[in-house]
Amino acid sequence: MTALVIAEHDGATVKAATLHVVTAALACASGDVHVLVAGESAAEAAGSVARIAGVARVIAADGPSLADNLAENLGAQILAMAQGYSHILFAASAHGKNVAPRVAAKLDVAQVSEITQVIAPDIFERPIYAGNVIATVQSSDAIKVITVRTSSFVAAAASGGSAEVQHVEGVSGTTRTTFVGREESKSERPELTAAQVIVAGGRGLGSAGHFMDVLAPLADTLHAGLGASLAAVEEGFAPNDWQVGQSGKIVAPQLYIACGISGAVQHLAGIRDAKVIVAINSDEEAPIFALADYGLVADLFIAVPELVAALEAAGKR
């Protein structure tokens, strides 16, 4: 039983999510774990994957059709090699969720989504009902297509491995879909799914200006990522890629500070794996206090600046 992990990369570096998926694959497979690095001129990324502990083989598929990670072409590449594997695993990221359903449909198998634990090679745990229930599911499909909630698996070591790299020619373009362009938001702050500390705001901030004026100094002091609730994003206080929750990003930082977030079910589903949750809210009945490790019932416009001042004073000692 050999498992295939679909790597996420930018051509040169491998995204951290892939390391977590490798760990899940090792739990699934009684045999080797292979990793597919698909792209154009992605030899550097393939070399990085070869050093991941636990990886037996890296398959570097190179071709112009794979340059822009179009789901149709990447799916065709995976399907061309799928019959040799018992498990095909993706991160439950925007990229993985874009490709995995296509692969599962083409293979005529049921996708197992967002697993959080591997009990046996064919038995998995996954959250349902916004994380309020954990379902145990068994798949009898010969090839299991799986997306992995990366926050539930420790990352495999990025070094120490010495996998062989097998170079194959990428599939030819198989779709009328063409890549037109990409607009990316760039920030010096940590990416939310990899951040160790996250400061997040909700509708209680009142405006985009207040959101940045109040939360940015705290995030800067803690070298934290900035997140937002669905309500804050819908109000235009923060960009969409900052959204944390069931319909946003699932995070697992060491510290999550929620400011002015009431704690809707869909938001709580995205932060359950945080090690420590701190909530600051003026409403003592806010649902987030039920999940928080530490709660402060206070006006965030007073409490957050005071917290920043205290942290800065402590740092100067």
C-alpha positions as CSV (number, residue, x, y, z in Angstrom):
1,M,0.0,0.0,0.0
2,T,1.9,3.0,-1.3
3,A,0.5,6.5,-0.7
4,L,0.9,9.5,-3.0
5,V,1.1,13.0,-1.6
6,I,0.4,16.0,-3.9
7,A,2.9,18.7,-2.9
8,E,2.1,22.4,-2.8
9,H,5.0,24.6,-3.8
10,D,5.9,27.8,-5.6
11,G,8.5,26.3,-7.9
12,A,11.4,26.8,-5.4
13,T,10.1,26.1,-1.9
14,V,7.6,23.6,-0.6
15,K,4.7,24.9,1.5
16,A,4.5,23.8,5.1
17,A,1.2,22.1,4.5
18,T,2.9,19.4,2.6
19,L,5.0,18.4,5.6
20,H,1.8,17.8,7.6
21,V,0.3,15.7,4.7
22,V,3.4,13.5,4.6
23,T,2.8,12.6,8.3
24,A,-0.8,11.7,7.5
25,A,0.4,9.6,4.5
26,L,2.9,7.7,6.7
27,A,0.0,6.8,9.0
28,C,-2.1,5.5,6.0
29,A,0.5,3.6,4.1
30,S,2.0,0.2,5.0
31,G,4.4,0.7,2.2
32,D,6.3,3.7,0.8
33,V,5.2,7.4,0.6
34,H,5.8,9.1,-2.7
35,V,5.3,12.8,-3.4
36,L,4.3,14.4,-6.7
37,V,5.9,17.7,-7.4
38,A,4.1,19.0,-10.6
39,G,5.1,22.2,-12.3
40,E,7.4,23.8,-14.8
41,S,11.1,24.1,-13.8
42,A,10.4,23.0,-10.3
43,A,13.6,21.0,-9.8
44,E,14.5,23.1,-6.7
45,A,11.2,22.3,-5.1
46,A,11.6,18.6,-5.9
47,G,15.0,18.6,-4.3
48,S,13.5,20.1,-1.1
49,V,10.8,17.4,-1.0
50,A,13.5,14.7,-1.4
51,R,14.9,15.8,1.9
52,I,11.7,15.4,3.9
53,A,11.9,12.6,6.4
54,G,9.8,9.6,5.5
55,V,9.5,10.2,1.8
56,A,10.8,7.3,-0.3
57,R,10.4,8.8,-3.8
58,V,9.8,12.2,-5.4
59,I,8.1,12.2,-8.8
60,A,9.0,15.5,-10.5
61,A,6.5,16.0,-13.4
62,D,7.7,18.9,-15.5
63,G,5.8,20.6,-18.4
64,P,4.3,23.9,-19.5
65,S,0.7,22.6,-18.9
66,L,1.6,22.3,-15.2
67,A,3.1,25.7,-14.7
68,D,0.1,27.4,-13.3
69,N,-1.5,24.6,-11.2
70,L,-4.7,24.5,-13.2
71,A,-6.9,21.9,-11.6
72,E,-7.7,20.3,-14.9
73,N,-4.1,19.7,-15.9
74,L,-2.8,18.7,-12.5
75,G,-5.8,16.4,-12.1
76,A,-4.9,14.7,-15.4
77,Q,-1.3,14.3,-14.2
78,I,-2.5,12.6,-11.0
79,L,-4.9,10.3,-12.9
80,A,-2.2,9.2,-15.3
81,M,-0.3,7.7,-12.3
82,A,-3.1,7.0,-9.8
83,Q,-3.4,3.2,-10.4
84,G,-0.2,2.5,-8.6
85,Y,-1.4,3.9,-5.3
86,S,-3.8,3.0,-2.5
87,H,-4.1,6.5,-1.1
88,I,-3.8,10.0,-2.8
89,L,-3.6,12.8,-0.2
90,F,-4.0,16.5,-0.6
91,A,-3.8,19.3,2.0
92,A,-7.3,20.6,2.8
93,S,-6.3,24.0,1.4
94,A,-7.8,26.1,-1.4
95,H,-5.4,24.3,-3.8
96,G,-6.2,20.8,-2.5
97,K,-9.9,21.4,-2.4
98,N,-9.7,22.6,-6.0
99,V,-8.1,19.4,-7.3
100,A,-9.1,16.5,-5.1
101,P,-12.8,16.4,-6.0
102,R,-11.9,16.3,-9.7
103,V,-9.6,13.4,-9.1
104,A,-12.1,11.5,-7.0
105,A,-14.9,12.0,-9.5
106,K,-12.7,10.8,-12.4
107,L,-11.7,7.7,-10.4
108,D,-15.4,7.2,-9.4
109,V,-14.5,7.0,-5.7
110,A,-15.8,8.9,-2.6
111,Q,-13.5,11.6,-1.4
112,V,-12.7,11.5,2.4
113,S,-12.5,15.1,3.3
114,E,-10.5,16.9,6.0
115,I,-9.4,13.9,8.0
116,T,-8.0,14.7,11.5
117,Q,-6.8,11.2,12.4
118,V,-5.9,7.9,10.8
119,I,-7.2,5.0,12.8
120,A,-6.4,2.4,10.1
121,P,-5.4,2.5,6.4
122,D,-9.2,2.5,5.6
123,I,-10.6,4.2,8.7
124,F,-10.4,7.9,9.4
125,E,-11.8,10.5,11.7
126,R,-13.2,13.8,10.3
127,P,-15.2,16.7,11.8
128,I,-18.8,17.3,10.8
129,Y,-21.4,19.9,11.9
130,A,-18.8,22.6,12.2
131,G,-16.5,20.4,14.4
132,N,-19.2,19.7,17.0
133,V,-19.2,16.0,16.0
134,I,-16.3,13.8,15.0
135,A,-17.3,11.1,12.5
136,T,-15.4,7.8,12.1
137,V,-15.6,6.8,8.4
138,Q,-14.4,3.7,6.6
139,S,-13.6,3.7,2.9
140,S,-13.7,0.5,0.8
141,D,-12.5,2.2,-2.4
142,A,-9.4,0.7,-3.9
143,I,-7.9,4.2,-4.2
144,K,-8.7,6.5,-1.4
145,V,-8.7,10.2,-2.2
146,I,-8.2,12.2,1.0
147,T,-7.8,15.8,2.0
148,V,-6.0,16.4,5.3
149,R,-6.7,19.0,7.9
150,T,-3.1,19.9,8.4
151,S,-3.5,21.4,11.8
152,S,-4.3,18.0,13.2
153,F,-1.0,16.4,12.1
154,V,2.5,17.3,13.2
155,A,4.8,18.3,10.4
156,A,7.3,15.8,9.1
157,A,11.0,16.9,9.5
158,A,12.0,19.0,6.5
159,S,15.5,17.5,6.5
160,G,17.0,14.1,7.1
161,G,15.5,12.3,4.2
162,S,17.2,11.1,1.0
163,A,14.5,10.1,-1.4
164,E,15.2,9.3,-5.0
165,V,13.9,11.8,-7.5
166,Q,12.2,10.4,-10.6
167,H,11.7,12.9,-13.5
168,V,8.7,12.4,-15.7
169,E,7.3,14.4,-18.6
170,G,4.2,16.4,-17.6
171,V,0.9,15.7,-19.3
172,S,0.0,17.8,-22.3
173,G,-2.6,20.5,-21.9
174,T,-6.0,18.7,-21.6
175,T,-8.4,21.6,-21.1
176,R,-9.7,24.7,-22.9
177,T,-9.2,26.5,-19.6
178,T,-6.2,28.9,-19.8
179,F,-4.4,30.8,-17.2
180,V,-4.9,34.6,-17.5
181,G,-3.3,36.1,-14.4
182,R,-3.0,36.0,-10.7
183,E,-3.4,38.7,-8.1
184,E,-1.7,37.9,-4.8
185,S,-1.9,39.8,-1.5
186,K,1.6,40.0,-0.1
187,S,2.4,40.7,3.6
188,E,5.4,40.6,5.8
189,R,3.2,39.1,8.5
190,P,3.1,35.3,9.0
191,E,0.6,33.4,6.9
192,L,-2.3,32.4,9.1
193,T,-2.1,28.6,8.7
194,A,1.6,28.7,9.7
195,A,1.5,31.5,12.3
196,Q,2.4,30.6,15.9
197,V,0.5,33.7,17.2
198,I,-2.6,35.2,15.6
199,V,-4.5,38.3,16.6
200,A,-8.0,38.4,15.1
201,G,-10.8,40.9,15.1
202,G,-14.5,40.8,14.7
203,R,-17.5,43.1,14.1
204,G,-16.8,44.7,17.4
205,L,-14.0,46.7,15.9
206,G,-16.6,48.9,14.1
207,S,-14.6,49.9,11.0
208,A,-11.6,49.0,8.9
209,G,-9.7,52.0,10.4
210,H,-10.3,50.8,13.9
211,F,-9.4,47.2,12.9
212,M,-5.9,48.3,11.9
213,D,-5.4,51.0,14.5
214,V,-6.2,48.8,17.4
215,L,-5.0,45.3,16.3
216,A,-2.0,46.0,14.1
217,P,0.2,47.3,17.0
218,L,-0.6,44.2,19.1
219,A,0.2,42.0,16.1
220,D,3.4,43.8,15.5
221,T,4.5,43.5,19.1
222,L,3.8,39.8,19.1
223,H,5.1,39.2,15.6
224,A,1.7,37.7,14.9
225,G,-0.5,37.1,11.9
226,L,-3.7,39.1,11.5
227,G,-7.0,37.3,11.2
228,A,-10.7,38.2,11.1
229,S,-14.1,36.7,11.6
230,L,-16.6,36.2,8.8
231,A,-18.6,39.2,10.1
232,A,-15.5,41.5,10.0
233,V,-14.7,40.4,6.4
234,E,-18.3,40.9,5.3
235,E,-18.3,44.4,6.8
236,G,-15.2,45.2,4.8
237,F,-13.0,45.6,7.9
238,A,-10.4,43.0,6.6
239,P,-9.6,41.2,3.3
240,N,-11.1,37.8,2.5
241,D,-7.8,36.0,2.9
242,W,-7.7,37.0,6.6
243,Q,-10.9,35.1,7.4
244,V,-10.6,32.4,10.0
245,G,-13.3,29.8,10.4
246,Q,-15.1,27.0,8.7
247,S,-15.6,29.0,5.5
248,G,-12.1,30.6,5.9
249,K,-8.9,29.2,7.2
250,I,-8.5,26.5,9.8
251,V,-5.7,27.5,12.1
252,A,-3.7,26.0,15.0
253,P,-1.4,28.6,16.5
254,Q,0.2,28.5,19.9
255,L,-1.7,31.6,20.9
256,Y,-5.0,33.0,19.4
257,I,-6.2,36.4,20.6
258,A,-9.8,37.1,19.6
259,C,-10.8,40.8,19.9
260,G,-14.5,41.8,19.5
261,I,-15.4,38.3,18.2
262,S,-18.6,36.9,19.6
263,G,-17.8,33.3,18.7
264,A,-20.2,32.1,15.9
265,V,-20.1,28.4,15.4
266,Q,-18.4,28.7,12.0
267,H,-15.6,30.8,13.6
268,L,-15.1,28.4,16.5
269,A,-14.7,25.5,14.1
270,G,-11.6,27.2,12.7
271,I,-9.8,27.8,16.0
272,R,-10.5,24.6,18.0
273,D,-6.9,23.4,17.5
274,A,-5.3,26.5,18.9
275,K,-3.2,25.7,22.0
276,V,-4.3,28.8,24.0
277,I,-7.3,31.0,23.2
278,V,-7.6,34.5,24.7
279,A,-10.9,36.4,24.2
280,I,-11.5,40.1,24.8
281,N,-15.2,41.1,24.5
282,S,-17.4,43.5,26.3
283,D,-20.3,41.0,26.2
284,E,-19.8,38.5,29.1
285,E,-22.4,36.2,27.4
286,A,-20.4,36.0,24.2
287,P,-20.1,32.3,23.1
288,I,-16.4,32.5,22.6
289,F,-15.8,32.6,26.3
290,A,-17.0,29.0,26.5
291,L,-14.0,27.9,24.4
292,A,-11.4,30.5,25.5
293,D,-8.7,29.5,28.0
294,Y,-8.6,33.1,29.2
295,G,-11.4,35.6,28.9
296,L,-11.4,39.4,29.6
297,V,-14.8,41.2,29.7
298,A,-13.7,44.7,28.8
299,D,-13.8,47.4,26.2
300,L,-11.3,46.2,23.6
301,F,-10.5,49.9,22.6
302,I,-9.1,50.3,26.1
303,A,-7.9,46.8,26.9
304,V,-5.9,46.1,23.7
305,P,-3.8,49.4,23.8
306,E,-3.1,48.7,27.5
307,L,-2.0,45.2,26.6
308,V,0.3,46.6,23.9
309,A,1.8,49.1,26.4
310,A,2.4,46.4,29.0
311,L,4.1,44.1,26.5
312,E,6.3,46.9,25.2
313,A,7.2,47.8,28.8
314,A,8.1,44.2,29.6
315,G,10.2,43.9,26.4
316,K,12.3,46.9,27.5
317,R,13.2,45.4,30.9
